Amino acid sequence: MLPRHARVVARLLERLPGVGERTAARYVLHLLSSEPALTTALARALEELHVRVRPCERCGNLAEVDPERVESPILCDICADPRRDGSLLCVVARVQDLSAIERSGAMRGRYFVLGKLVSPLEGVGPDDLPLERLRARIVEEGVREVIVATPPSVDGEATALLLARELAQTGAQVSRIASGVPHGSDLEFADQVTLGRAIAGRRTGGA
C-alpha cells in the first residue's frame, strides 16, 4: 500500500481521463523512483499551465501566452496565421476535435469551438451555446462556408441541425462532414484518413 501522501497524489491522478487506480499508482511509483528533478519540473509545469495556456478569444482553441506580456486579443496559432482561409470556418464541439481535424491536414480554414453540444439529458439547450458570437464572427469576417464537424452522435446530430437552422440567415453555406466516422464515436479517436475524407466529402445543409 502506498504511503498517505502518495495515495493523495494517486487519487488526483485518477481524476484524469483514462487513468484508473492501478495506472495512477504506477505513475506515483515511477515518480518516486525517478530523479527528484522530474517531479520538480512536472510540478512547475502544472503550476504554470493555466497561466501560460489560455483560450483563444476568437475561436476557443488553446493559445500560448507570455504571462509578463499578455497581448489582446489572445489568439491561437491558427487564428494568428495569415495563410489560413478566413472564408472557411469549421465548427467543432471541443478542442480535442479541432486537434484531430488538424492532424488530418484536410482543413485550411479556421475554427470555432462550441465548448458543448445540445444535450437535453444533461440540461444543455440552444441558449447554452455561443450562437450569437458565432453568427457575429461569420458576418464580420465574411465567412462563405461553415463546416459543421460535430460528432456523429445523437447530441452531435441535434447540434448540427440547430446550427444549420440558426446560421441560415448569415448568408454562409452550411455543410456537414461526410459519413465515415462511426456513429456515436468522438472525432478525437478517428484516424486521420477517415477525418480527411469526412472533411473533403462534406455535404451542404448541415445534416
Secondary structure, DSSP 8 states (H G I E B T S, - for coil): ---HHHHHHHHHHTTSTT--HHHHHHHHHHHHHS-HHHHHHHHHHHHTHHHHEEE-TTT--EEE--TTS--SS---HHHH-TTS-TTEEEEESSHHHHHHHHHHT---SEEEE-SS--BGGGTB-GGGS-HHHHHHHHHHTT--EEEE---SSHHHHHHHHHHHHHTGGGS-EEEE--S-S-TT--GGGS-HHHHHHHHHT-EET--
